[in-house]
Amino acid sequence: MLGVVVRRVAIGVPVIIGVSAIIFFVLRVLPGNPVQVITQGAPTTPGERHDIIVEFGLNKPIFSQYLSFLGNAVRGRFGISFATRQPVMGEIGSQAMATVELAVAAMLMTVLLGVGLGVVSALLRDTWVDATIRALSLLGSSMPIIWTGPLLILIFSFTLRLFPANGSGTLSELVLPALSIALVTSGVIIRLVRSSMLEVLGLEFVTALRAKGVPEAWIWLRHILRNALVPAVTLLGVQLGGLLSGAVIAETVFGRQGLGSLLVNGIDEKDYPMVQAIVLIVATAYVAINIVVDVSYAYLDPRVRTQLAR
Amino acid sequence: MTADSIGTRWLNRSALRTWRVPHGRVMVVLAGLFLLLVIGWAAFPGLFTGGNPTAVNPLATLRAPLQGYLLGTDQYGRSVYTELVYGARPALEVGLLSTLIGGVIGSAIGVVGGYLGGWVDMLVMRLIDILLALPGLFLALIFIAALPPTLENEILAIGISAVPGFARVMRGQALQVRSRLFVAAATVVGVRRRVILWRHVVPNCAAPAIVLGTLNIGTAIVIAASLNFLGLGPSAGVLSWGGLISSGQGYIDHDWWISTFPGLLVTLLVIAVSVLGDRLRDAMEPSSA
C-alpha cells in the first residue's frame, strides 16, 4: 500500500514542475508587454519603467525568473499582482474556501446523483424509468453549464423561489451552482454504475449467493453495488477535471466569489502572477486528488493493488 | 437471462411498461439533418433569415417569441433567430478548425511516440501527463490569457487543449498497430521506418482519430461558447452563441428566450455530434462496439 503511494507521488512531483514550466513560459514568452499591463497603459517615463522592471524582477534572465518563481511557489509565495500591487496569495487565500466548498458540494451531488440514479436505472432496467434516466443523463452531460446555470436560476429562483440566484456564503446559495456542475459530471457516472451493476449481476457468484438463499436485497446492497462501485471511483478522478473547469464557469454564472472568478478577472486584466498562481494551485490539487483516487482504488480492488505495486 | 428476471422479481416490474428511447437509425438521421441545417446556416445565412444580426430596433426590444419574431428579440431589439443563424459560422469554424489543430498535433505526437518507442515515447508520455494535469478549460485559459483576444487565437487555444486527449488515444493505438504481424514483416524485409510509419501505422490509426475528432467538435463548441460567455472570447465583431446566453442572463426572470434558445441550440448540436460520433465508431471500429 505504501509502495503505491510513494510511486504515485514520485510521478506527480515532476508532472507539477512541468506544469509550472508550461504556465510560466507560455505567459512570458508570448507577446504582451508586462510593464504596460502594470501601468495599465498610463504614460510613463523611462525611469518609472525601469523601477517597475526591477520591482517585478523582469530584468533578470527569463530562466532565472522561472527558477525564482518555482522556488517561491514551493514556499507558497506567488509574487505581486500586476493589477492591485498586493501579494496574490492574500486574495487567493481569502477566496479559496468558497471554491473548495463549491467543489466538495458538486462532488457530493455528482456521487449522489450518479450512484443513486445508476442503481435505480439498473434495478428497473428496460423500463420507462430506466429509459428516462438514461435519456436525462445524456441530456445532462451535453448541456453546457453556461446554459444549465441560467436555466436553474429561471426554474428554482424566479419561478419556484426555492434558492437564491447568486451570491456565496450560505448553504442555500451553494445548491444551484453545485447542481449545475453535477448535472454535467454525473451523466457518465450514471451510465457506468448502471452497466457495471448489470455486469456484476451476470457473474457466477451472484447465482451462487441466490442458490445459498441470501436475501435478494442483501445481494444487491452488499455484493453487487459494492463491486459495481469500484470502477466508478476511478471515473470520479477523471470527472474532477470537468468539475474544476465547471467551477470556473459556475462561479461567474452565479456571481460567486472564488478562484474561478479571480482567474477570469486575472485573465481579463492580464494579471499574470494571479493567473499563474491559480492555475498552478488548481493543477496541484487536481494531481493530488487523483493520487488519492488511485490509492483508494488500489485499496478497494486487490487486483489493482498488485498491479500498481509492480 | 433467467437469473436476471429472478433478480428483480421483488420490484414488481410488470407495473412499469417497457419503453425505449428511439435510437439507431432514427436518431442518426435526425442528428444528421440537424447538423445539415446548422451547416446551412453557417454557409448561407442569408437564405435562412432576411434580417440583419446587428440591426438594432429600439421599437421592438424584448419581444416574446412568435410575436412578429420567431424566437423573440433581445434587449436591443435584434431578432434572436437571426443572431443564432449568423452565430453558426464562427461556432462551426471554432469547432472544426480547433479540432483539426488539436487532432493533427496530438495524433502526430501520439503516433510517433507509440511507434518509435524508447526515449521518444518516454518524452511523449511525460508531456501527455503534464498536459493532462491541466483540466481541459485551464489549458485553454493559459493560452487565452497570453494571446490577444481574436477568433484565431481562440481557435488555437481550444485546439491546444485537445492535444493531450488525442495524443493519449493515438499513442495507445500506435502501440497496438506496432505489435501487429504485418509491421514486423515489413520491418524484416527492410522497409524503412519512415515508410512503415506513413504506409502502415498511420492508416491503421486513422479510424479512432476520426471518431475522436467528431466527438471533439462538440466539446470545442461548448468550450468556445463558455469562453465567450466568460467574456474571454474574441473582443469585437464576432457574434457568438455564448455571448448571447451571457447577455440574456440578466433578463432571464422575464425574458427567458434570449438565453434559452442559444443554450438549447448548443445542447442539441452536442447531442447530434455525439450520436454521429458513436455511429461512426460502430461503423469504423466494429471490435469496440
Interface residues (C-beta under 8 A of the other chain):
Chain A: I11 P14 V15 I16 G18 V19 I22 I23 V26 L27 L30 P31 G32 L123 L124 R125 D126 T127 W128 V129 A131 R134 A135 L138 L139 S142 M143 P144 I145 I146 W147 T148 G149 P150 L151 I153 L154 F158 L201 G202 V206 T207 R210 E216 A217 W220 L240 G241 G242 L244 S245 V248 I249 T252 V253 L263 V264 G266 I267 D268 K270 Y272 V275 V279 V282 A283 Y286 V287
Chain B: A3 D4 I6 G7 T8 R9 W10 L11 R13 L16 R17 T18 W19 R20 V21 R126 L127 D129 I130 L131 A133 L134 P135 G136 L137 F138 L141 I142 F143 I144 A145 A146 L147 P148 G218 V222 A225 S226 F229 L230 G231 L232 G242 I245 S246 G248 Q249 I252 D253 W256 S259 T260 P262 G263 L264 V266 T267 V270 I271 S274
